Amino acid sequence: MERSGSTRKRKPTPKAAENSGTRGKSERSASRGRNQAPAPAPVPKPEARSASRGRKPAATPKGRKSKSPVIELKFAVDDAVMTKYPGTSLFYPSKVVYVRPEDREYDILFENGKTFTLPSSYVKAEIKKKTE
């Protein structure tokens, strides 16, 4: 049997017929018969905390290095050294242009003409000139 475009209509139930003209709340609840859980108890607000949240204040402001004793660095201005080139793991011959003992840094001039301020850990050895 073929059905050609006809849809089957349901007969209204007696309760639906009674409520069809009214726009009140239906007998079915929104939870569809399931018991609704009681509303949760209100959560008490936490007590206000101090701005530091119990931590000790920082000894120095953020971004500033602490005043540590000036350490004598190994190399002086115009020393020929082997220095790690920034962004690589290779060491190249270079020359110390300026010493920054308070920051433990050197200004290094590489053979290609570029100057960088580098930490003392990048400067490894002094180049010794061969004597004949």
C-alpha positions in Angstrom: 0.0 0.0 0.0 1.3 3.3 -0.9 0.6 6.5 0.9 0.5 9.4 -1.4 1.0 12.7 0.5 -1.5 12.0 3.2 -0.6 12.5 6.8 -2.3 10.7 9.6 -4.0 12.9 12.2 -4.2 11.9 15.8 -7.4 12.0 17.6 -7.4 14.4 20.5 -7.5 12.8 24.0 -10.2 13.9 26.4 -7.8 15.9 28.5 -6.3 17.6 25.5 -9.7 18.5 24.3 -10.6 20.1 27.6 -7.4 22.2 27.7 -7.3 23.1 24.0 -9.1 26.4 24.4 -7.1 27.5 27.5 -3.6 28.8 27.7 -2.8 27.7 31.2 0.1 25.6 32.4 -0.1 22.1 31.2 -0.3 19.2 33.5 3.2 18.0 32.4 6.0 19.8 34.2 9.1 21.0 32.5 11.1 18.1 34.1 8.7 15.6 32.4 7.8 13.9 35.6 11.2 13.8 37.2 11.6 15.1 40.6 13.4 18.4 40.7 16.4 18.8 43.0 16.1 21.4 45.7 17.8 24.7 45.1 21.4 24.7 46.3 22.2 26.5 49.5 23.8 30.0 49.0 27.6 29.9 49.2 29.0 32.3 51.7 31.4 34.9 50.2 35.0 34.5 51.2 36.5 37.1 53.5 38.4 39.9 51.8 42.1 39.1 51.5 45.0 41.5 51.6 46.6 42.5 48.3 49.7 40.4 49.0 47.6 37.3 49.8 49.8 36.5 52.7 53.0 36.6 50.8 56.1 38.6 51.8 56.7 41.7 49.8 59.3 41.5 47.1 62.8 42.7 48.1 63.2 44.5 44.8 60.7 46.0 42.3 59.8 43.8 39.3 62.1 44.0 36.4 65.1 45.3 38.4 68.0 43.3 39.4 69.0 43.2 43.0 72.1 45.1 44.1 74.7 42.4 44.2 78.4 42.9 44.8 80.3 43.8 41.7 82.2 40.7 40.5 85.5 41.0 38.7 85.1 39.7 35.1 87.8 37.7 33.4 88.2 39.9 30.3 89.1 43.6 29.9 88.5 46.1 27.0 90.4 45.2 23.8 90.9 41.5 24.7 90.5 39.1 21.8 88.1 36.4 22.8 85.9 33.6 21.5 82.3 34.4 22.0 79.0 32.6 21.3 77.1 34.3 18.5 73.5 35.2 19.6 70.9 32.7 18.2 73.5 30.0 17.5 75.6 27.5 19.4 78.8 28.5 17.6 81.7 30.5 18.9 83.5 33.1 16.8 86.6 35.3 17.3 85.6 38.7 18.7 86.8 41.7 20.7 85.6 43.1 24.0 84.5 46.7 23.4 83.0 47.6 26.8 82.7 45.8 30.2 79.6 46.0 32.3 80.6 44.5 35.7 77.4 45.4 37.5 75.4 43.4 35.0 78.1 40.8 34.3 77.9 41.6 30.6 80.3 42.5 27.8 79.8 44.6 24.6 81.3 42.3 22.0 82.4 43.3 18.4 82.4 40.4 16.1 84.6 40.1 12.9 81.5 40.8 10.7 81.2 44.3 12.3 78.2 43.7 14.5 78.2 44.6 18.2 76.1 42.8 20.8 75.8 43.1 24.6 76.2 39.6 25.9 76.3 37.9 29.3 79.7 36.7 30.6 78.6 33.1 30.1 78.8 33.6 26.3 82.5 34.7 26.5 84.7 31.6 26.9 88.3 32.0 26.0 91.0 34.5 25.2 92.6 34.1 21.8 96.3 33.6 22.2 98.4 34.8 19.3 101.0 32.3 18.1 104.6 33.5 18.4 107.1 32.2 15.9 
